[in-house]
Amino acid sequence: MYQKGIKRALDFIIALAALPLAALIAIPVSIAIRMEDGGSVFYRSERYGLGMQKFWMLKFRTMKMDAPDIRNSDGTTFNSPADPRLTRTGGFLRKTSIDELPQLINVLRGEMSLVGPRPSPMGNEATYTGGVRKKFAVRPGITGYNQALLRNSASLEERYRNDLYYVEHVSFRLDAKILLLTAKGVLFRQNVYRKPEAETGFDDSGRRF
């Protein structure tokens, strides 16, 4: 019941209500991005969504124009505070996750949810093995179970494991907890960048939250 109708309705209502505040934030952010290098304010990236349907995910641009796509050895996106591709404004936007705000448009369009597995980039199709494709049974999210636990520090294997856990346990209670933990992670700037050895996604007792 929740996943089939209520979740989408809540996504639309909350995203619509958040738009005025997002628009106020977007004004100074857009000015800062344009003033730094004169490039485009937004970044569009083609991603896989519900049912592996392709869509264009929106973000505020955090990198220099025409920056190359660099991946870690496991296929995850390279991110580092010393990344030369990052603009000064972009570094701040990433730490605060403000760069994700334009995805409220994706939520209103029905391409994304507030909570779900992060949209999957092109190029990792060979890694969708052993049931990983189940992650495409739900809409991708602005934040998700993996982001609440590890944010950007997770390995590809950890991301898939956490994505599948979410798909199998999606509920209003879990979504609410993910949103609260995401807010905490952003507030305290936790796991903004990939660590040499990411955490496991389990608490000290070995149980999921």
Rosetta constraint file for C-alpha pairs under 8 A:
AtomPair CA 1 CA 5 HARMONIC 6.19 0.50
AtomPair CA 1 CA 6 HARMONIC 6.81 0.50
AtomPair CA 2 CA 6 HARMONIC 4.71 0.50
AtomPair CA 2 CA 7 HARMONIC 5.50 0.50
AtomPair CA 2 CA 171 HARMONIC 6.74 0.50
AtomPair CA 2 CA 172 HARMONIC 6.98 0.50
AtomPair CA 3 CA 7 HARMONIC 5.36 0.50
AtomPair CA 3 CA 8 HARMONIC 7.50 0.50
AtomPair CA 3 CA 170 HARMONIC 7.26 0.50
AtomPair CA 3 CA 171 HARMONIC 7.16 0.50
AtomPair CA 4 CA 8 HARMONIC 7.54 0.50
AtomPair CA 5 CA 9 HARMONIC 6.37 0.50
AtomPair CA 6 CA 10 HARMONIC 6.13 0.50
AtomPair CA 7 CA 11 HARMONIC 6.14 0.50
AtomPair CA 7 CA 172 HARMONIC 7.61 0.50
AtomPair CA 8 CA 12 HARMONIC 6.29 0.50
AtomPair CA 8 CA 110 HARMONIC 7.91 0.50
AtomPair CA 8 CA 113 HARMONIC 7.20 0.50
AtomPair CA 9 CA 13 HARMONIC 6.26 0.50
AtomPair CA 10 CA 14 HARMONIC 5.92 0.50
AtomPair CA 11 CA 15 HARMONIC 5.93 0.50
AtomPair CA 11 CA 107 HARMONIC 6.72 0.50
AtomPair CA 11 CA 108 HARMONIC 7.58 0.50
AtomPair CA 11 CA 113 HARMONIC 5.99 0.50
AtomPair CA 11 CA 114 HARMONIC 5.93 0.50
AtomPair CA 12 CA 16 HARMONIC 5.98 0.50
AtomPair CA 12 CA 107 HARMONIC 6.74 0.50
AtomPair CA 12 CA 108 HARMONIC 5.51 0.50
AtomPair CA 13 CA 17 HARMONIC 6.13 0.50
AtomPair CA 14 CA 18 HARMONIC 6.06 0.50
AtomPair CA 15 CA 19 HARMONIC 6.27 0.50
AtomPair CA 15 CA 104 HARMONIC 5.63 0.50
AtomPair CA 15 CA 105 HARMONIC 7.90 0.50
AtomPair CA 15 CA 107 HARMONIC 6.79 0.50
AtomPair CA 15 CA 108 HARMONIC 6.57 0.50
AtomPair CA 15 CA 114 HARMONIC 7.92 0.50
AtomPair CA 16 CA 104 HARMONIC 7.99 0.50
AtomPair CA 16 CA 108 HARMONIC 7.19 0.50
AtomPair CA 18 CA 22 HARMONIC 6.14 0.50
AtomPair CA 19 CA 23 HARMONIC 5.94 0.50
AtomPair CA 19 CA 104 HARMONIC 7.42 0.50
AtomPair CA 20 CA 24 HARMONIC 6.42 0.50
AtomPair CA 21 CA 25 HARMONIC 6.40 0.50
AtomPair CA 22 CA 26 HARMONIC 5.99 0.50
AtomPair CA 22 CA 101 HARMONIC 6.67 0.50
AtomPair CA 23 CA 27 HARMONIC 6.50 0.50
AtomPair CA 24 CA 28 HARMONIC 7.69 0.50
AtomPair CA 25 CA 29 HARMONIC 6.41 0.50
AtomPair CA 26 CA 30 HARMONIC 5.74 0.50
AtomPair CA 27 CA 31 HARMONIC 6.35 0.50
AtomPair CA 28 CA 32 HARMONIC 6.11 0.50
AtomPair CA 29 CA 33 HARMONIC 6.23 0.50
AtomPair CA 30 CA 34 HARMONIC 6.19 0.50
AtomPair CA 30 CA 41 HARMONIC 5.68 0.50
AtomPair CA 31 CA 35 HARMONIC 5.97 0.50
AtomPair CA 32 CA 36 HARMONIC 6.16 0.50
AtomPair CA 32 CA 89 HARMONIC 6.77 0.50
AtomPair CA 33 CA 37 HARMONIC 6.96 0.50
AtomPair CA 33 CA 38 HARMONIC 7.27 0.50
AtomPair CA 33 CA 39 HARMONIC 7.30 0.50
AtomPair CA 33 CA 40 HARMONIC 7.71 0.50
AtomPair CA 33 CA 41 HARMONIC 5.97 0.50
AtomPair CA 33 CA 61 HARMONIC 7.51 0.50
AtomPair CA 33 CA 89 HARMONIC 6.37 0.50
AtomPair CA 33 CA 90 HARMONIC 7.86 0.50
AtomPair CA 34 CA 38 HARMONIC 4.43 0.50
AtomPair CA 34 CA 39 HARMONIC 5.73 0.50
AtomPair CA 34 CA 40 HARMONIC 6.79 0.50
AtomPair CA 34 CA 41 HARMONIC 6.41 0.50
AtomPair CA 36 CA 87 HARMONIC 7.91 0.50
AtomPair CA 36 CA 88 HARMONIC 7.99 0.50
AtomPair CA 36 CA 89 HARMONIC 7.55 0.50
AtomPair CA 37 CA 64 HARMONIC 7.92 0.50
AtomPair CA 39 CA 65 HARMONIC 6.45 0.50
AtomPair CA 40 CA 61 HARMONIC 7.24 0.50
AtomPair CA 40 CA 65 HARMONIC 7.86 0.50
AtomPair CA 41 CA 60 HARMONIC 5.93 0.50
AtomPair CA 41 CA 61 HARMONIC 5.70 0.50
AtomPair CA 42 CA 58 HARMONIC 6.83 0.50
AtomPair CA 42 CA 59 HARMONIC 5.70 0.50
AtomPair CA 42 CA 60 HARMONIC 4.51 0.50
AtomPair CA 42 CA 61 HARMONIC 4.97 0.50
AtomPair CA 43 CA 58 HARMONIC 5.91 0.50
AtomPair CA 43 CA 59 HARMONIC 5.17 0.50
AtomPair CA 43 CA 60 HARMONIC 5.73 0.50
AtomPair CA 43 CA 61 HARMONIC 4.84 0.50
AtomPair CA 44 CA 56 HARMONIC 5.88 0.50
AtomPair CA 44 CA 57 HARMONIC 5.57 0.50
AtomPair CA 44 CA 58 HARMONIC 4.89 0.50
AtomPair CA 44 CA 59 HARMONIC 6.53 0.50
AtomPair CA 45 CA 56 HARMONIC 5.40 0.50
AtomPair CA 45 CA 57 HARMONIC 5.24 0.50
AtomPair CA 45 CA 58 HARMONIC 6.76 0.50
AtomPair CA 45 CA 121 HARMONIC 7.80 0.50
AtomPair CA 46 CA 54 HARMONIC 6.53 0.50
AtomPair CA 46 CA 55 HARMONIC 5.58 0.50
AtomPair CA 46 CA 56 HARMONIC 4.50 0.50
AtomPair CA 46 CA 57 HARMONIC 6.12 0.50
AtomPair CA 46 CA 121 HARMONIC 6.78 0.50
AtomPair CA 46 CA 122 HARMONIC 6.97 0.50
AtomPair CA 47 CA 54 HARMONIC 5.52 0.50
AtomPair CA 47 CA 55 HARMONIC 5.56 0.50
AtomPair CA 47 CA 56 HARMONIC 6.18 0.50
AtomPair CA 47 CA 57 HARMONIC 6.45 0.50
AtomPair CA 47 CA 119 HARMONIC 5.82 0.50
AtomPair CA 47 CA 120 HARMONIC 5.39 0.50
AtomPair CA 47 CA 121 HARMONIC 4.75 0.50
AtomPair CA 47 CA 122 HARMONIC 6.08 0.50
AtomPair CA 48 CA 52 HARMONIC 4.85 0.50
AtomPair CA 48 CA 53 HARMONIC 5.50 0.50
AtomPair CA 48 CA 54 HARMONIC 4.65 0.50
AtomPair CA 48 CA 55 HARMONIC 6.49 0.50
AtomPair CA 48 CA 119 HARMONIC 5.97 0.50
AtomPair CA 48 CA 120 HARMONIC 5.14 0.50
AtomPair CA 48 CA 121 HARMONIC 6.43 0.50
AtomPair CA 48 CA 122 HARMONIC 7.22 0.50
AtomPair CA 49 CA 53 HARMONIC 5.21 0.50
AtomPair CA 49 CA 54 HARMONIC 6.03 0.50
AtomPair CA 49 CA 55 HARMONIC 6.83 0.50
AtomPair CA 49 CA 111 HARMONIC 6.78 0.50
AtomPair CA 49 CA 112 HARMONIC 7.31 0.50
AtomPair CA 49 CA 119 HARMONIC 5.95 0.50
AtomPair CA 49 CA 120 HARMONIC 7.08 0.50
AtomPair CA 49 CA 136 HARMONIC 6.34 0.50
AtomPair CA 49 CA 139 HARMONIC 5.98 0.50
AtomPair CA 49 CA 140 HARMONIC 5.77 0.50
AtomPair CA 50 CA 111 HARMONIC 7.43 0.50
AtomPair CA 50 CA 136 HARMONIC 5.01 0.50
AtomPair CA 50 CA 137 HARMONIC 5.97 0.50
AtomPair CA 50 CA 138 HARMONIC 5.51 0.50
AtomPair CA 50 CA 139 HARMONIC 4.71 0.50
AtomPair CA 50 CA 140 HARMONIC 6.76 0.50
AtomPair CA 51 CA 136 HARMONIC 5.11 0.50
AtomPair CA 51 CA 137 HARMONIC 5.94 0.50
AtomPair CA 51 CA 138 HARMONIC 7.67 0.50
AtomPair CA 52 CA 136 HARMONIC 5.88 0.50
AtomPair CA 55 CA 111 HARMONIC 7.06 0.50
AtomPair CA 57 CA 103 HARMONIC 6.71 0.50
AtomPair CA 57 CA 106 HARMONIC 6.74 0.50
AtomPair CA 57 CA 119 HARMONIC 7.93 0.50
AtomPair CA 58 CA 100 HARMONIC 7.53 0.50
AtomPair CA 58 CA 102 HARMONIC 5.56 0.50
AtomPair CA 58 CA 103 HARMONIC 5.41 0.50
AtomPair CA 58 CA 105 HARMONIC 7.84 0.50
AtomPair CA 58 CA 106 HARMONIC 7.20 0.50
AtomPair CA 59 CA 99 HARMONIC 5.37 0.50
AtomPair CA 59 CA 100 HARMONIC 5.23 0.50
AtomPair CA 59 CA 101 HARMONIC 6.83 0.50
AtomPair CA 59 CA 102 HARMONIC 5.34 0.50
AtomPair CA 59 CA 103 HARMONIC 6.47 0.50
AtomPair CA 60 CA 98 HARMONIC 7.77 0.50
AtomPair CA 60 CA 99 HARMONIC 4.60 0.50
AtomPair CA 60 CA 100 HARMONIC 6.79 0.50
AtomPair CA 60 CA 101 HARMONIC 7.58 0.50
AtomPair CA 60 CA 102 HARMONIC 6.79 0.50
AtomPair CA 61 CA 90 HARMONIC 6.79 0.50
AtomPair CA 61 CA 99 HARMONIC 7.05 0.50
AtomPair CA 62 CA 86 HARMONIC 5.91 0.50
AtomPair CA 62 CA 87 HARMONIC 5.97 0.50
AtomPair CA 62 CA 89 HARMONIC 6.81 0.50
AtomPair CA 62 CA 90 HARMONIC 3.60 0.50
AtomPair CA 62 CA 91 HARMONIC 6.75 0.50
AtomPair CA 62 CA 93 HARMONIC 6.91 0.50
AtomPair CA 62 CA 94 HARMONIC 7.27 0.50
AtomPair CA 62 CA 99 HARMONIC 7.20 0.50
AtomPair CA 63 CA 67 HARMONIC 6.49 0.50
AtomPair CA 63 CA 85 HARMONIC 5.24 0.50
AtomPair CA 63 CA 86 HARMONIC 4.33 0.50
AtomPair CA 63 CA 87 HARMONIC 5.34 0.50
AtomPair CA 63 CA 90 HARMONIC 6.17 0.50
AtomPair CA 64 CA 85 HARMONIC 5.58 0.50
AtomPair CA 64 CA 86 HARMONIC 6.18 0.50
AtomPair CA 64 CA 87 HARMONIC 5.96 0.50
AtomPair CA 67 CA 85 HARMONIC 6.05 0.50
AtomPair CA 69 CA 77 HARMONIC 7.95 0.50
AtomPair CA 70 CA 77 HARMONIC 6.46 0.50
AtomPair CA 70 CA 78 HARMONIC 5.70 0.50
AtomPair CA 71 CA 75 HARMONIC 5.46 0.50
AtomPair CA 71 CA 76 HARMONIC 5.58 0.50
AtomPair CA 71 CA 77 HARMONIC 4.58 0.50
AtomPair CA 71 CA 78 HARMONIC 4.84 0.50
AtomPair CA 72 CA 76 HARMONIC 5.33 0.50
AtomPair CA 72 CA 77 HARMONIC 6.02 0.50
AtomPair CA 72 CA 78 HARMONIC 5.30 0.50
AtomPair CA 74 CA 155 HARMONIC 7.25 0.50
AtomPair CA 74 CA 156 HARMONIC 6.15 0.50
AtomPair CA 75 CA 124 HARMONIC 6.59 0.50
AtomPair CA 75 CA 156 HARMONIC 6.91 0.50
AtomPair CA 76 CA 155 HARMONIC 7.01 0.50
AtomPair CA 76 CA 156 HARMONIC 5.89 0.50
AtomPair CA 78 CA 194 HARMONIC 7.69 0.50
AtomPair CA 79 CA 83 HARMONIC 6.64 0.50
AtomPair CA 79 CA 152 HARMONIC 7.92 0.50
AtomPair CA 79 CA 193 HARMONIC 5.70 0.50
AtomPair CA 79 CA 194 HARMONIC 6.29 0.50
AtomPair CA 80 CA 193 HARMONIC 5.46 0.50
AtomPair CA 80 CA 194 HARMONIC 6.82 0.50
AtomPair CA 81 CA 91 HARMONIC 7.27 0.50
AtomPair CA 81 CA 193 HARMONIC 7.05 0.50
AtomPair CA 86 CA 90 HARMONIC 5.78 0.50
AtomPair CA 86 CA 91 HARMONIC 6.16 0.50
AtomPair CA 87 CA 91 HARMONIC 6.25 0.50
AtomPair CA 88 CA 92 HARMONIC 6.90 0.50
AtomPair CA 89 CA 93 HARMONIC 6.31 0.50
AtomPair CA 90 CA 94 HARMONIC 6.13 0.50
AtomPair CA 90 CA 99 HARMONIC 7.80 0.50
AtomPair CA 91 CA 95 HARMONIC 6.35 0.50
AtomPair CA 92 CA 96 HARMONIC 6.28 0.50
AtomPair CA 93 CA 97 HARMONIC 5.67 0.50
AtomPair CA 93 CA 98 HARMONIC 5.01 0.50
AtomPair CA 93 CA 99 HARMONIC 5.15 0.50
AtomPair CA 94 CA 98 HARMONIC 6.60 0.50
AtomPair CA 94 CA 99 HARMONIC 6.01 0.50
AtomPair CA 94 CA 192 HARMONIC 7.43 0.50
AtomPair CA 95 CA 186 HARMONIC 7.15 0.50
AtomPair CA 95 CA 189 HARMONIC 6.08 0.50
AtomPair CA 95 CA 192 HARMONIC 6.00 0.50
AtomPair CA 96 CA 186 HARMONIC 5.72 0.50
AtomPair CA 96 CA 187 HARMONIC 7.35 0.50
AtomPair CA 96 CA 189 HARMONIC 7.04 0.50
AtomPair CA 97 CA 101 HARMONIC 7.67 0.50
AtomPair CA 97 CA 186 HARMONIC 6.75 0.50
AtomPair CA 100 CA 142 HARMONIC 6.93 0.50
AtomPair CA 102 CA 106 HARMONIC 7.52 0.50
AtomPair CA 103 CA 107 HARMONIC 6.33 0.50
AtomPair CA 103 CA 112 HARMONIC 7.70 0.50
AtomPair CA 103 CA 142 HARMONIC 6.64 0.50
AtomPair CA 104 CA 108 HARMONIC 6.28 0.50
AtomPair CA 104 CA 114 HARMONIC 7.94 0.50
AtomPair CA 104 CA 142 HARMONIC 8.00 0.50
AtomPair CA 105 CA 109 HARMONIC 6.21 0.50
AtomPair CA 106 CA 110 HARMONIC 6.35 0.50
AtomPair CA 106 CA 111 HARMONIC 5.27 0.50
AtomPair CA 106 CA 112 HARMONIC 5.47 0.50
AtomPair CA 107 CA 111 HARMONIC 5.79 0.50
AtomPair CA 107 CA 112 HARMONIC 4.52 0.50
AtomPair CA 107 CA 113 HARMONIC 5.28 0.50
AtomPair CA 107 CA 114 HARMONIC 6.83 0.50
AtomPair CA 108 CA 112 HARMONIC 7.87 0.50
AtomPair CA 111 CA 139 HARMONIC 6.80 0.50
AtomPair CA 111 CA 140 HARMONIC 7.66 0.50
AtomPair CA 112 CA 139 HARMONIC 5.25 0.50
AtomPair CA 112 CA 140 HARMONIC 5.10 0.50
AtomPair CA 112 CA 141 HARMONIC 5.46 0.50
AtomPair CA 112 CA 142 HARMONIC 7.23 0.50
AtomPair CA 113 CA 139 HARMONIC 5.71 0.50
AtomPair CA 113 CA 140 HARMONIC 5.92 0.50
AtomPair CA 113 CA 141 HARMONIC 4.58 0.50
AtomPair CA 113 CA 142 HARMONIC 6.58 0.50
AtomPair CA 114 CA 141 HARMONIC 5.02 0.50
AtomPair CA 114 CA 142 HARMONIC 5.14 0.50
AtomPair CA 114 CA 143 HARMONIC 6.36 0.50
AtomPair CA 115 CA 140 HARMONIC 7.11 0.50
AtomPair CA 115 CA 141 HARMONIC 4.28 0.50
AtomPair CA 115 CA 142 HARMONIC 5.95 0.50
AtomPair CA 115 CA 143 HARMONIC 5.09 0.50
AtomPair CA 115 CA 144 HARMONIC 4.97 0.50
AtomPair CA 115 CA 145 HARMONIC 7.86 0.50
AtomPair CA 115 CA 175 HARMONIC 6.21 0.50
AtomPair CA 115 CA 178 HARMONIC 7.54 0.50
AtomPair CA 115 CA 179 HARMONIC 7.51 0.50
AtomPair CA 116 CA 138 HARMONIC 6.98 0.50
AtomPair CA 116 CA 139 HARMONIC 6.19 0.50
AtomPair CA 116 CA 140 HARMONIC 4.69 0.50
AtomPair CA 116 CA 141 HARMONIC 3.89 0.50
AtomPair CA 116 CA 142 HARMONIC 7.15 0.50
AtomPair CA 116 CA 143 HARMONIC 6.31 0.50
AtomPair CA 116 CA 144 HARMONIC 4.63 0.50
AtomPair CA 116 CA 145 HARMONIC 7.07 0.50
AtomPair CA 116 CA 163 HARMONIC 7.68 0.50
AtomPair CA 116 CA 166 HARMONIC 7.35 0.50
AtomPair CA 116 CA 167 HARMONIC 7.97 0.50
AtomPair CA 117 CA 135 HARMONIC 6.87 0.50
AtomPair CA 117 CA 138 HARMONIC 7.92 0.50
AtomPair CA 117 CA 139 HARMONIC 7.47 0.50
AtomPair CA 117 CA 140 HARMONIC 4.79 0.50
AtomPair CA 117 CA 141 HARMONIC 5.49 0.50
AtomPair CA 117 CA 143 HARMONIC 7.26 0.50
AtomPair CA 117 CA 144 HARMONIC 5.29 0.50
AtomPair CA 117 CA 145 HARMONIC 7.10 0.50
AtomPair CA 117 CA 146 HARMONIC 7.43 0.50
AtomPair CA 117 CA 163 HARMONIC 5.28 0.50
AtomPair CA 117 CA 166 HARMONIC 7.60 0.50
AtomPair CA 118 CA 140 HARMONIC 5.17 0.50
AtomPair CA 118 CA 141 HARMONIC 5.29 0.50
AtomPair CA 118 CA 142 HARMONIC 6.60 0.50
AtomPair CA 118 CA 143 HARMONIC 6.59 0.50
AtomPair CA 118 CA 144 HARMONIC 6.51 0.50
AtomPair CA 119 CA 140 HARMONIC 5.06 0.50
AtomPair CA 119 CA 141 HARMONIC 6.86 0.50
AtomPair CA 120 CA 124 HARMONIC 7.85 0.50
AtomPair CA 124 CA 128 HARMONIC 7.28 0.50
AtomPair CA 127 CA 132 HARMONIC 7.94 0.50
AtomPair CA 128 CA 132 HARMONIC 5.01 0.50
AtomPair CA 128 CA 133 HARMONIC 5.64 0.50
AtomPair CA 129 CA 133 HARMONIC 7.00 0.50
AtomPair CA 132 CA 160 HARMONIC 6.56 0.50
AtomPair CA 132 CA 164 HARMONIC 7.09 0.50
AtomPair CA 133 CA 137 HARMONIC 7.76 0.50
AtomPair CA 134 CA 164 HARMONIC 6.76 0.50
AtomPair CA 134 CA 167 HARMONIC 7.39 0.50
AtomPair CA 135 CA 160 HARMONIC 7.83 0.50
AtomPair CA 135 CA 163 HARMONIC 6.04 0.50
AtomPair CA 135 CA 164 HARMONIC 5.68 0.50
AtomPair CA 135 CA 167 HARMONIC 6.24 0.50
AtomPair CA 136 CA 140 HARMONIC 7.62 0.50
AtomPair CA 137 CA 167 HARMONIC 7.31 0.50
AtomPair CA 138 CA 167 HARMONIC 6.84 0.50
AtomPair CA 143 CA 147 HARMONIC 5.87 0.50
AtomPair CA 143 CA 148 HARMONIC 7.34 0.50
AtomPair CA 143 CA 178 HARMONIC 7.75 0.50
AtomPair CA 143 CA 179 HARMONIC 7.41 0.50
AtomPair CA 143 CA 182 HARMONIC 7.15 0.50
AtomPair CA 144 CA 148 HARMONIC 6.17 0.50
AtomPair CA 144 CA 163 HARMONIC 7.80 0.50
AtomPair CA 144 CA 166 HARMONIC 7.98 0.50
AtomPair CA 144 CA 178 HARMONIC 6.44 0.50
AtomPair CA 144 CA 179 HARMONIC 7.96 0.50
AtomPair CA 145 CA 149 HARMONIC 6.42 0.50
AtomPair CA 145 CA 162 HARMONIC 6.27 0.50
AtomPair CA 145 CA 163 HARMONIC 6.71 0.50
AtomPair CA 145 CA 166 HARMONIC 6.19 0.50
AtomPair CA 145 CA 178 HARMONIC 5.97 0.50
AtomPair CA 146 CA 150 HARMONIC 5.69 0.50
AtomPair CA 146 CA 151 HARMONIC 6.21 0.50
AtomPair CA 146 CA 154 HARMONIC 7.72 0.50
AtomPair CA 146 CA 158 HARMONIC 7.87 0.50
AtomPair CA 146 CA 159 HARMONIC 5.91 0.50
AtomPair CA 146 CA 162 HARMONIC 5.35 0.50
AtomPair CA 146 CA 163 HARMONIC 6.56 0.50
AtomPair CA 146 CA 201 HARMONIC 7.60 0.50
AtomPair CA 147 CA 151 HARMONIC 3.70 0.50
AtomPair CA 147 CA 152 HARMONIC 6.96 0.50
AtomPair CA 147 CA 182 HARMONIC 6.69 0.50
AtomPair CA 148 CA 178 HARMONIC 5.51 0.50
AtomPair CA 148 CA 179 HARMONIC 7.47 0.50
AtomPair CA 148 CA 181 HARMONIC 5.27 0.50
AtomPair CA 148 CA 182 HARMONIC 4.70 0.50
AtomPair CA 148 CA 185 HARMONIC 7.02 0.50
AtomPair CA 149 CA 181 HARMONIC 7.70 0.50
AtomPair CA 149 CA 201 HARMONIC 5.89 0.50
AtomPair CA 150 CA 154 HARMONIC 5.64 0.50
AtomPair CA 150 CA 191 HARMONIC 6.03 0.50
AtomPair CA 150 CA 198 HARMONIC 7.64 0.50
AtomPair CA 150 CA 199 HARMONIC 6.90 0.50
AtomPair CA 150 CA 201 HARMONIC 6.88 0.50
AtomPair CA 151 CA 185 HARMONIC 7.83 0.50
AtomPair CA 151 CA 190 HARMONIC 7.58 0.50
AtomPair CA 151 CA 191 HARMONIC 5.49 0.50
AtomPair CA 151 CA 192 HARMONIC 6.48 0.50
AtomPair CA 152 CA 191 HARMONIC 5.79 0.50
AtomPair CA 152 CA 192 HARMONIC 5.49 0.50
AtomPair CA 152 CA 193 HARMONIC 5.38 0.50
AtomPair CA 152 CA 194 HARMONIC 5.58 0.50
AtomPair CA 153 CA 191 HARMONIC 5.40 0.50
AtomPair CA 153 CA 192 HARMONIC 6.88 0.50
AtomPair CA 153 CA 193 HARMONIC 5.54 0.50
AtomPair CA 153 CA 194 HARMONIC 3.78 0.50
AtomPair CA 153 CA 195 HARMONIC 5.35 0.50
AtomPair CA 153 CA 198 HARMONIC 5.54 0.50
AtomPair CA 153 CA 199 HARMONIC 7.65 0.50
AtomPair CA 154 CA 158 HARMONIC 5.77 0.50
AtomPair CA 154 CA 159 HARMONIC 6.11 0.50
AtomPair CA 154 CA 194 HARMONIC 6.69 0.50
AtomPair CA 154 CA 195 HARMONIC 7.82 0.50
AtomPair CA 154 CA 198 HARMONIC 5.26 0.50
AtomPair CA 154 CA 199 HARMONIC 6.97 0.50
AtomPair CA 155 CA 159 HARMONIC 6.25 0.50
AtomPair CA 155 CA 198 HARMONIC 6.53 0.50
AtomPair CA 156 CA 160 HARMONIC 6.26 0.50
AtomPair CA 157 CA 161 HARMONIC 6.20 0.50
AtomPair CA 158 CA 162 HARMONIC 6.07 0.50
AtomPair CA 158 CA 200 HARMONIC 6.98 0.50
AtomPair CA 158 CA 201 HARMONIC 7.39 0.50
AtomPair CA 159 CA 163 HARMONIC 5.94 0.50
AtomPair CA 160 CA 164 HARMONIC 6.13 0.50
AtomPair CA 161 CA 165 HARMONIC 6.26 0.50
AtomPair CA 162 CA 166 HARMONIC 6.29 0.50
AtomPair CA 162 CA 201 HARMONIC 7.38 0.50
AtomPair CA 163 CA 167 HARMONIC 6.37 0.50
AtomPair CA 164 CA 168 HARMONIC 6.25 0.50
AtomPair CA 165 CA 169 HARMONIC 6.21 0.50
AtomPair CA 166 CA 170 HARMONIC 5.44 0.50
AtomPair CA 169 CA 174 HARMONIC 7.69 0.50
AtomPair CA 170 CA 174 HARMONIC 6.38 0.50
AtomPair CA 170 CA 175 HARMONIC 7.17 0.50
AtomPair CA 171 CA 175 HARMONIC 6.18 0.50
AtomPair CA 172 CA 176 HARMONIC 6.13 0.50
AtomPair CA 173 CA 177 HARMONIC 6.25 0.50
AtomPair CA 174 CA 178 HARMONIC 6.12 0.50
AtomPair CA 175 CA 179 HARMONIC 6.26 0.50
AtomPair CA 176 CA 180 HARMONIC 6.36 0.50
AtomPair CA 177 CA 181 HARMONIC 6.15 0.50
AtomPair CA 178 CA 182 HARMONIC 5.92 0.50
AtomPair CA 179 CA 183 HARMONIC 6.20 0.50
AtomPair CA 180 CA 184 HARMONIC 6.37 0.50
AtomPair CA 181 CA 185 HARMONIC 6.14 0.50
AtomPair CA 182 CA 186 HARMONIC 6.18 0.50
AtomPair CA 183 CA 187 HARMONIC 6.03 0.50
AtomPair CA 184 CA 188 HARMONIC 6.17 0.50
AtomPair CA 185 CA 189 HARMONIC 5.75 0.50
AtomPair CA 185 CA 190 HARMONIC 4.91 0.50
AtomPair CA 185 CA 191 HARMONIC 7.51 0.50
AtomPair CA 186 CA 190 HARMONIC 6.43 0.50
AtomPair CA 191 CA 195 HARMONIC 7.84 0.50
AtomPair CA 194 CA 198 HARMONIC 7.25 0.50
AtomPair CA 201 CA 208 HARMONIC 7.37 0.50
AtomPair CA 202 CA 206 HARMONIC 5.32 0.50
AtomPair CA 202 CA 207 HARMONIC 5.72 0.50
AtomPair CA 202 CA 208 HARMONIC 5.32 0.50
AtomPair CA 202 CA 209 HARMONIC 7.62 0.50
AtomPair CA 203 CA 207 HARMONIC 5.77 0.50
AtomPair CA 203 CA 208 HARMONIC 6.37 0.50
AtomPair CA 203 CA 209 HARMONIC 7.23 0.50
